[in-house]
Amino acid sequence: MPAGNQRFTKEKRLRSRAEFLGMGRKGRRAATEHFLIQWRPNGLSFNRLGLTVSRRVGQAVTRNLLKRRLREAFRKASPQWPQGVDLVVIARPGAAALDQAQLARELEQGVRAIGQRLRTRPPA
């Protein structure tokens, strides 16, 4: 197990309705087969994550499991990603059928696209 604090604290989460709505108006988008990722620079030294998993994805147990797995993938991979970005991951139907490795790869694919856009365009 790596040394250091591995917790997914409240400061690393998008929690209020205003934060989620701001992503829709001011955020940019990257899409994968099972996820839509909205993002925007946050001016902080770390990334923050918000999750949206609707009933179209599955029943409550399925949605909650998917959210736990997404948070875990974010927590493990976030240090390697571009820092200072707010992300909202919107799950599409079929996302719950992915295993953890597939889920992490697809999330990484979306964030890689975000990293390329951050390097090529100045933040708004």
ZILIN-V234453 format. One line per field, one symbol per residue. ss: DSSP state (a for helix, b for strand, c for the rest). A space follows every 10 residues. Layout:
ss=???
This chain:
ss=ccccccccca aabcccaaaa aaaaaacbbb bcccbbbbbb bccccccbbb bbccccccca aaaaaaaaaa aaaaaaaaaa ccccbbbbbb bcccaaacca aaaaaaaaaa aaaaaaaaaa cccc
